[in-house]
Amino acid sequence: MALGDRLKDNLAGAARMAAHLATGPLHSHERRTWGATPDEVSATLSGDELIEDHDWRSTRAITIWTTPDRVWPWLAQIGRGRGGFYSHQLLEQAAGSLDSNVEEIRPDLQDLRVGDEVRLHPQLPPLVVAEVRPGVSLVLVGVPEGGPLATTVWSYHLQPLSQGRTRLIERNAYAHGDSLAQRLAGGPYVIEPVSFVMSREMLLNIKRLSEQPA
């Protein structure tokens, strides 16, 4: 993407984020279920068992016009210091979460295993790979030791469709404590609007990258 287009894209993302932060719970349901069908929202997915009593969660989805094996490599290399997050790069860099997004499949980043760490930010505890099933699912879990951060499960699921298409489902679940600090750091007040804007862009970019010619 050209620098000018990237700048416009990031400015649009920042404006969208500000609008959703300002409206608070007004569009909460739409943010948490963007692109997903009611069946996908209510479905039990791998990784759900890691947080049996979540305080809140989101399920977002997108249809990609290619097969799961073409989508999987982009998921396998996700993370800071790896392939990035395929979202609003300048916003991620401003927050310190990212050096750059990778727009090609990197063979050296494909060997993801259970127990590997995937970082979101240099000052936050890493997520840990809890399940990796190439072409099917990737489950990441974060269990902070003390502090206000929430226990988090971040998972991706690839479901084949007819005509060589793929359904990519992203699910985030959070369980936080009862203190004010824990509810602010792990509750939906800030995380939900921000994660919606970034996740929406990530899903759209994974679709774009996966559908491009090999």
C-alpha positions in Angstrom: 0.0 0.0 0.0 1.4 3.4 -0.9 2.3 5.8 1.9 -0.5 8.3 1.0 -3.1 5.5 0.9 -1.8 4.1 4.2 -2.0 7.5 5.9 -5.6 8.0 4.7 -6.5 4.5 5.9 -5.0 5.1 9.3 -6.7 8.5 9.7 -10.0 6.9 8.8 -9.2 4.2 11.4 -8.5 6.8 14.1 -11.7 8.7 13.3 -13.7 5.4 13.4 -12.1 4.5 16.8 -12.8 7.9 18.3 -16.5 7.7 17.1 -16.9 4.3 18.7 -15.2 5.4 22.0 -17.6 8.4 22.1 -20.7 6.3 21.5 -19.8 3.8 24.1 -22.4 0.9 24.5 -24.7 2.4 21.8 -23.3 0.1 19.1 -21.8 -2.6 21.3 -23.8 -5.5 19.8 -22.8 -4.6 16.3 -19.2 -4.3 17.2 -19.1 -7.6 19.0 -20.8 -9.5 16.2 -19.4 -7.7 13.1 -19.8 -10.0 10.1 -20.8 -13.0 12.1 -24.1 -15.0 11.8 -26.2 -15.7 14.9 -25.1 -19.4 14.7 -21.5 -18.4 14.7 -22.0 -16.1 17.6 -23.6 -18.8 19.7 -21.4 -21.7 18.5 -19.0 -23.4 20.8 -15.5 -23.0 19.4 -12.1 -24.5 20.5 -10.6 -22.3 23.2 -13.9 -21.5 24.8 -13.2 -24.0 27.5 -10.2 -22.0 28.6 -12.5 -19.3 30.0 -15.7 -21.0 31.2 -17.1 -17.9 32.9 -16.1 -15.0 30.7 -17.3 -11.5 31.5 -17.7 -10.6 27.9 -16.6 -11.7 24.4 -16.8 -10.9 20.7 -17.3 -13.1 17.6 -16.5 -11.5 14.3 -16.2 -13.2 10.9 -15.6 -12.7 7.2 -15.9 -14.8 4.0 -12.7 -15.2 2.0 -12.7 -16.4 -1.6 -10.0 -18.9 -1.3 -9.3 -22.2 0.6 -8.2 -22.5 4.3 -4.7 -23.6 3.3 -4.2 -20.2 1.6 -5.5 -18.3 4.7 -3.6 -20.2 7.3 -0.1 -18.9 6.6 -1.2 -15.4 7.4 -2.6 -16.5 10.8 0.5 -18.5 11.6 2.8 -15.5 11.4 0.7 -13.1 13.4 2.3 -11.1 16.3 4.7 -8.4 17.1 8.1 -9.1 15.8 6.6 -11.6 13.4 4.1 -10.8 10.6 2.4 -8.1 12.6 -1.4 -7.7 12.9 -2.5 -6.7 9.4 -4.4 -3.7 10.9 -3.9 0.0 11.0 -0.1 0.0 11.0 0.5 3.6 11.9 -1.9 3.4 14.8 -0.2 0.3 16.0 3.2 1.9 15.8 2.0 4.9 17.7 0.8 2.6 20.5 4.1 0.8 20.5 2.6 -2.5 19.5 4.2 -2.9 16.2 7.3 -2.4 14.1 5.7 -3.2 10.7 3.2 -5.4 9.1 4.4 -8.1 6.7 2.6 -8.4 3.4 4.2 -11.6 2.2 4.2 -15.2 3.6 7.4 -15.7 5.6 8.5 -19.4 5.7 10.6 -18.8 8.8 7.5 -17.7 10.7 5.3 -20.7 9.9 6.4 -23.2 12.5 4.1 -22.1 15.3 3.8 -24.6 18.2 1.9 -25.0 21.4 3.7 -23.1 24.2 5.1 -20.5 21.8 4.7 -16.8 22.8 3.0 -14.3 20.6 3.5 -10.7 21.7 1.0 -7.9 21.4 3.0 -5.1 23.0 6.6 -5.1 24.5 5.3 -4.0 27.9 2.4 -6.5 28.1 2.6 -10.2 29.0 2.7 -12.3 25.9 -0.1 -14.5 24.7 0.7 -18.2 24.7 -0.3 -20.6 21.9 -2.7 -23.1 23.5 -3.8 -24.8 20.3 -2.5 -24.8 16.7 -4.2 -26.9 14.0 -2.9 -25.8 10.6 -5.7 -24.9 8.3 -8.3 -25.2 11.1 -7.7 -23.1 14.3 -5.3 -21.1 16.3 -5.9 -20.4 20.0 -3.9 -17.9 22.0 -4.4 -17.4 25.8 -3.1 -14.7 28.2 -3.2 -15.3 31.9 -1.6 -12.3 33.7 0.1 -12.9 37.0 -1.5 -10.2 39.2 -2.3 -6.7 38.1 -5.5 -5.4 36.6 -5.3 -7.2 33.2 -7.9 -9.7 32.2 -7.5 -13.3 31.4 -7.9 -13.4 27.6 -8.5 -16.0 24.9 -8.0 -14.9 21.3 -8.8 -17.5 18.7 -9.2 -17.9 15.0 -11.1 -20.6 13.2 -11.2 -21.5 9.5 -14.2 -23.3 8.1 -14.3 -24.4 4.5 -17.3 -23.4 2.4 -18.5 -24.4 -1.0 -16.9 -22.9 -4.2 -13.5 -23.0 -2.6 -14.3 -20.3 0.0 -13.4 -20.0 3.6 -15.1 -18.6 6.6 -12.6 -16.9 9.0 -14.0 -16.5 12.5 -12.3 -14.5 15.2 -13.3 -14.8 18.8 -12.1 -12.8 21.8 -13.1 -13.6 25.4 -12.2 -11.8 28.6 -12.5 -12.6 32.3 -11.6 -9.8 34.7 -11.7 -9.2 38.4 -14.2 -7.1 40.4 -12.1 -4.1 41.4 -12.5 -0.8 39.6 -9.0 -1.1 38.1 -9.7 -4.6 36.8 -13.0 -3.6 35.3 -11.5 -0.6 33.6 -8.5 -2.6 32.2 -10.3 -5.7 31.3 -13.9 -4.6 30.7 -15.4 -3.6 27.4 -15.4 0.2 27.9 -12.2 0.9 26.1 -11.0 -2.5 24.8 -14.2 -3.3 22.8 -14.3 -0.1 20.6 -10.6 -0.2 20.0 -10.4 -4.0 19.3 -13.4 -3.7 17.0 -11.7 -1.1 14.7 -8.4 -3.0 14.7 -9.9 -6.5 14.3 -12.2 -5.3 11.5 -9.2 -4.0 9.6 -7.2 -7.1 10.3 -9.9 -9.4 9.0 -10.3 -7.3 5.8 -6.6 -7.3 5.2 -6.2 -11.0 5.8 -9.0 -11.4 3.2 -7.2 -9.1 0.8 -3.8 -10.8 1.2 -5.3 -14.4 1.0 -7.2 -13.7 -2.2 -4.3 -12.1 -4.0 -2.7 -14.3 -6.7 -0.2 -16.8 -5.4 
